[in-house]
Amino acid sequence: MGTKSELVYKLQQDILMWQGFKPVAAGKAERIGLGAIEDAFPGSVFPKRAIHEFITVFPEDAAASDGFIAGLLAALMKDGAACIWISTARRLFPAALSAFNVAPERIIFMDVDTENDALWIMEEALRCEGLAAVVAEVDALSLVESRRLQLAVEESGVTGFILRKDARRMASTIATARWQISPLPSVLEEGMPGLGFPRWQVNLLKVRNGVPGNWVMEWAGTGFLEVKRVLQQDGWSADENRQIG
């Protein structure tokens, strides 16, 4: 009979298994370069076999989310796998993905007429093990629809990203994580002309069995740069400004 702490730990691991999180062998955790943000997830590993939900009510938040997801795709697609991006009114300029080290020709863009079509295609695409990720832009996502998508990713291991655009239809879902990405002014290096790297306020609103948080992140050309961690509960923040990955 183990100690109380050992029993609690085993129960936590069993719950994670039931919810689709697979245990990672010691020393084999694959981090994707998000630094302290990854520590917010169970096992300090970004969950790939999961649905990630991004709240993109305003156009500027949608653009910021596109950029942040592109940075994630750069890590998820590094082994040569492709990605599918589905929408009914796409605003993303494919060539801009190259700024985040993503080859636009490895993204299959599917522009459809209805959101039902978008969700059906996403569910089917998530079952394709050869893909790295599937992204879909929709106004809303129901609990039942999110459950179907989660079952699909648990079978294949493909990562799913949902961009939700209608604040009036924010129903509960079983998404592993809920994000809100907002743009921040870029910062130029002293003496350098032009624009600085993209910078975002990254708010991890919800994470299943993890710890939500708020960070300031920057895309530094080859990867994410953690600029600041904001600990809202204590009213305290710390500037770090360090390269990740």
Phi, psi and omega in degrees: 000123182282172177288169180300317181295324178293321179293319178296318179298316180296320178296319178298318179294322178296319179296318178298321178297317180296332182266009173099000178273126180265138180295145181251130180297149182302132179080001184243014179293128182262102177271150186249010173097024178261003176059230184297336178298321179295331178294343179284345182266158177303131181073008181058035180230130176301122183285111179277324182275062190200166174258126177250130186250127180246128179271116186229062185292318183260149181305321181292326176290324178297316179295319179295319179295321177303315181293317181295316178296323177301320176297322176293320180297327178303323178279318184291332185260011186292343179271008177098358181289160181260174180222150175246133180238118188244138178199162173260343179209072186289135176245352181291132176268109187308319183299335181293341181296335181296336177294342179250022178063032175246125179284116183304329182289349177265005174255125176265108181271130179235109180259117186240171185275325185232159178289330175299319177296318181298316181290324178295315179296320180298315180300315180293319181294324180295344178275354182272106186295341182283351180271152175275321184199162174228131180243136177224135176258119181221161176284323185209163178216124181274168179298317181295317179297319180295325179294320179296319179294319180295320177298323180295316182289331178293331178284320189259331185086004179283142179274135179247135177239124177247127174255111183262129191248350185249110182292339181280352184233049182268072179285159176292145177225174176257023177304142180295321182219145175239124184245154167222118184249125180238144181285149174232156177300139177285160182240124180273143171291146184301128178085000182260138179274172173085208182255152176276182180289153177301138181227141185225152165269114184255113181247111175272095189289323183212139174213123184295124180060026179229198184236110177299159180193182185221127183225157167254121184236155179224144172270115188258035176091313180242353181180181180281144175240124178274116183267318185205143171250126182253117178259092189294327185295334180256357183066030186231145176223156180228128176279130180240312177051065181228148179286144181245144172076000000 
